[in-house]
Amino acid sequence: MKIAICDDEELLCSKIEKIILEYGEANNISLEIDILNDGRSY
């Protein structure tokens, strides 16, 4: 599963990423996460 997290707060992005990765591990889901700091980065 591919997921993009977009927010200008890096700390918030890191926290969200950690929660998603923990969920993926607990449910045996392979994840690919991209973190973007603005909508134009992607």
C-alpha positions in Angstrom: 0.0 0.0 0.0 1.3 3.5 -0.9 0.6 6.4 1.4 1.5 10.1 1.1 1.6 12.3 4.2 1.5 16.0 3.4 1.9 18.7 6.0 4.3 21.6 6.6 5.0 20.4 10.2 7.7 17.8 10.1 7.1 16.6 13.6 3.5 15.9 12.9 4.4 14.0 9.7 6.8 11.9 11.7 4.2 11.1 14.3 1.6 10.1 11.7 4.2 8.0 9.9 5.1 6.1 13.1 1.4 5.4 13.8 0.8 4.1 10.3 4.0 1.9 10.3 3.0 0.4 13.7 -0.4 -0.4 12.3 1.1 -2.0 9.2 3.4 -4.1 11.3 0.6 -5.2 13.6 -1.6 -6.2 10.6 1.1 -7.6 8.3 0.6 -4.9 5.7 3.4 -3.8 3.5 3.6 0.0 3.3 5.4 2.6 1.3 5.1 6.0 2.8 6.2 9.3 1.2 6.4 12.5 3.3 5.8 15.8 1.6 6.2 19.2 3.2 4.0 21.0 0.6 1.5 20.1 -2.1 3.9 21.0 -4.9 6.7 18.5 -3.8 4.9 15.6 -5.3 
